[in-house]
Amino acid sequence: MPESRVLIIGGGAAGLSAAIASARLGVAVTLCEADARVGRKILASGNGRCNLTNTSISPLAYNHSDFVEPVLGAFPYEAIRSFFADIGLLTRADDEGRVYPMTNAAGSVLDVLRLECAHLGVETRCGFEVERISEEPGSGGFEAFSRDGDTVRAEAVIVATGGGDALLAGLGHGLVGTGPVLGPMRTDTGPIRGLSGVRVRCSATLFAGGTALATERGELLFRDYGVSGIMVFDLSRYLERGSVISIDFFPDVAPAELRTTIAERCTSLAWRNAETFFAGMLHYRVARAVLSTAGVNPDTPVEELPQARLAALLKDFRLNVTGMGDASQAQVTRGGASVAEFDSNTLASRHMDGVFAAGEVLDIDGRSGGFNLHWAWASGIVAG
Ligand SMILES: Cc1cc2nc3c(=O)[nH]c(=O)nc-3n(C[C@H](O)[C@H](O)[C@H](O)COP(=O)(O)OP(=O)(O)OC[C@H]3O[C@@H](n4cnc5c(N)ncnc54)[C@H](O)[C@@H]3O)c2cc1C
């Protein structure tokens, strides 16, 4: 009888944590990674610092809350932080609950994972892109074939291929449409001409068909093609065709109070003109964009300013969203293998005994701030 072996396909966050969990059970583990090295995305995460989890992990931060609940229940924030502590990673949380390695270097996260895999005897085969998996008739096992004709046989397979879901489709799994999310958004550029590079602290709401889909608060960055920043990344998870983003430049000031402020400035600063009216209240380039959207010429006297219209625009500056912006900056792929076809407690396929999935290959995405990597580690450990 050959030894019992688990094959893990994909050496990203989910595959590496699955390898550690499987190997700790005493089974032989082979991890196949298409790339020349494992963990490339981990190195790029969190701007090279790797925001690996968050102190406020909750199922509600993910698209399929019910599905992720058992996995996150078994491996909440504390469990993932101690998983990493056990393999030698010191971590710290910032004021917003984002957890980073103490070294502030994503390489440290990958180092401890790789060292632990090696220590546990995980066989890592880089440059092995699994093209096809087939069930071995009668043996209850599987054989995986690489593009170059290499093979690995195993009793169980964990698919952790991130955005690449073709293998699960090949095993009969349904896929949910994919596309980049958690990234910048492309908008009408007319109203924001000249604003590229300007950052504002604000709140923003995404609407579709008059319904508010989500609201986020934080720092918004104007780009030449639209809007960016972590708050925009989080809103992008709710993007629908025909969405509109409404920016509130004064989220802490009630509409009536803002109207009063503008009226008072019209009296106290009556000597200014439209171009200088907002000096001291608003970034001058944002002021210019607001005035232009209101159809106000820069040399308009203050007494002629449309006060109510300007106050309304400051609370509700709307841009039509035409899609995701720079796709290379999107952190996650929306969609993947349909979660309905997996057991949410074990991540085992309901189609085929011995097949499991973990990480982003499943149709799971979460908000930014460490939630996606948390899902990758936790689901990897459960599948493992
Ligand atoms: C720029 C950037 C920054 C990010 N920052 C953060 C952050 O700070 N915090 C956070 O929580 N999330 C972040 N994310 C998201 C996070 O990185 C992903 O959610 C997470 O890495 C997914 O892990 P995974 O193991 O499921 O997939 P992946 O990391 O994509 O790993 C899949 C692996 O499988 C391999 N593979 C694919 N197909 C095959 C095949 N057929 N055979 C063999 N191998 C194969 C791939 O080469 C890859 O190495 C970021 C993402 C990006 C792009």
The ligand as a Tripos MOL2 file, in Angstrom:
@<TRIPOS>MOLECULE
LIG
   53    58     1     0     0
SMALL
NO_CHARGES

@<TRIPOS>ATOM
      1 C1         -1.6810   43.7080   -4.1720 C.3       1 LIG1
      2 C2         -2.4830   42.9160   -3.1750 C.ar      1 LIG1
      3 C3         -2.4560   43.2590   -1.8430 C.ar      1 LIG1
      4 C4         -3.2150   42.5450   -0.9070 C.ar      1 LIG1
      5 N1         -3.1480   42.8830    0.3960 N.ar      1 LIG1
      6 C5         -3.8660   42.1780    1.3020 C.ar      1 LIG1
      7 C6         -3.7480   42.4430    2.6920 C.ar      1 LIG1
      8 O1         -2.9100   43.2460    3.1380 O.2       1 LIG1
      9 N2         -4.5510   41.7460    3.5500 N.ar      1 LIG1
     10 C7         -5.4280   40.7930    3.1240 C.ar      1 LIG1
     11 O2         -6.1310   40.2030    3.9400 O.2       1 LIG1
     12 N3         -5.5280   40.4860    1.8110 N.ar      1 LIG1
     13 C8         -4.7600   41.1420    0.9070 C.ar      1 LIG1
     14 N4         -4.8490   40.8050   -0.4130 N.ar      1 LIG1
     15 C9         -5.6960   39.6480   -0.7860 C.3       1 LIG1
     16 C10        -4.9680   38.3450   -0.4220 C.3       1 LIG1
     17 O3         -3.6340   38.4450   -0.8540 O.3       1 LIG1
     18 C11        -5.6610   37.1390   -1.0680 C.3       1 LIG1
     19 O4         -7.0000   37.1080   -0.6380 O.3       1 LIG1
     20 C12        -4.9610   35.8340   -0.6550 C.3       1 LIG1
     21 O5         -3.5940   35.8870   -0.9940 O.3       1 LIG1
     22 C13        -5.5980   34.6260   -1.3020 C.3       1 LIG1
     23 O6         -4.8310   33.4990   -0.9780 O.3       1 LIG1
     24 P1         -5.0080   32.1310   -1.7790 P.3       1 LIG1
     25 O7         -3.9830   31.2090   -1.2100 O.co2     1 LIG1
     26 O8         -6.4120   31.7060   -1.7710 O.co2     1 LIG1
     27 O9         -4.6630   32.4920   -3.2860 O.3       1 LIG1
     28 P2         -3.2750   32.9630   -3.9410 P.3       1 LIG1
     29 O10        -2.4830   33.7510   -3.0020 O.co2     1 LIG1
     30 O11        -3.6560   33.5630   -5.2480 O.co2     1 LIG1
     31 O12        -2.4780   31.6200   -4.1800 O.3       1 LIG1
     32 C14        -2.8420   30.6990   -5.1690 C.3       1 LIG1
     33 C15        -1.5850   30.0100   -5.6490 C.3       1 LIG1
     34 O13        -1.9540   28.9400   -6.5100 O.3       1 LIG1
     35 C16        -1.0610   28.8910   -7.5890 C.3       1 LIG1
     36 N5         -1.7510   28.1810   -8.6680 N.ar      1 LIG1
     37 C17        -2.8090   28.6110   -9.3860 C.ar      1 LIG1
     38 N6         -3.1930   27.6530  -10.2770 N.ar      1 LIG1
     39 C18        -2.3410   26.6080  -10.0910 C.ar      1 LIG1
     40 C19        -2.2450   25.3290  -10.7000 C.ar      1 LIG1
     41 N7         -3.0750   24.9470  -11.6690 N.pl3     1 LIG1
     42 N8         -1.2710   24.4960  -10.2840 N.ar      1 LIG1
     43 C20        -0.4100   24.8670   -9.2910 C.ar      1 LIG1
     44 N9         -0.4650   26.0750   -8.6750 N.ar      1 LIG1
     45 C21        -1.4320   26.9280   -9.0820 C.ar      1 LIG1
     46 C22        -0.7610   30.3540   -7.8720 C.3       1 LIG1
     47 O14         0.4480   30.4950   -8.5890 O.3       1 LIG1
     48 C23        -0.6950   30.9370   -6.4630 C.3       1 LIG1
     49 O15         0.6070   30.8830   -5.9330 O.3       1 LIG1
     50 C24        -4.0530   41.4770   -1.3450 C.ar      1 LIG1
     51 C25        -4.0640   41.1180   -2.6760 C.ar      1 LIG1
     52 C26        -3.2920   41.8210   -3.5940 C.ar      1 LIG1
     53 C27        -3.3140   41.3950   -5.0360 C.3       1 LIG1
@<TRIPOS>BOND
     1     1     2 1
     2     2     3 ar
     3     2    52 ar
     4     3     4 ar
     5     4     5 ar
     6     4    50 ar
     7     5     6 ar
     8     6     7 ar
     9     6    13 1
    10     7     8 2
    11     7     9 ar
    12     9    10 ar
    13    10    11 2
    14    10    12 ar
    15    12    13 ar
    16    13    14 ar
    17    14    15 1
    18    14    50 ar
    19    15    16 1
    20    16    17 1
    21    16    18 1
    22    18    19 1
    23    18    20 1
    24    20    21 1
    25    20    22 1
    26    22    23 1
    27    23    24 1
    28    24    25 2
    29    24    26 1
    30    24    27 1
    31    27    28 1
    32    28    29 2
    33    28    30 1
    34    28    31 1
    35    31    32 1
    36    32    33 1
    37    33    34 1
    38    33    48 1
    39    34    35 1
    40    35    36 1
    41    35    46 1
    42    36    37 ar
    43    36    45 ar
    44    37    38 ar
    45    38    39 ar
    46    39    40 ar
    47    39    45 ar
    48    40    41 1
    49    40    42 ar
    50    42    43 ar
    51    43    44 ar
    52    44    45 ar
    53    46    47 1
    54    46    48 1
    55    48    49 1
    56    50    51 ar
    57    51    52 ar
    58    52    53 1
@<TRIPOS>SUBSTRUCTURE
     1 LIG1         1 GROUP 0 **** ****
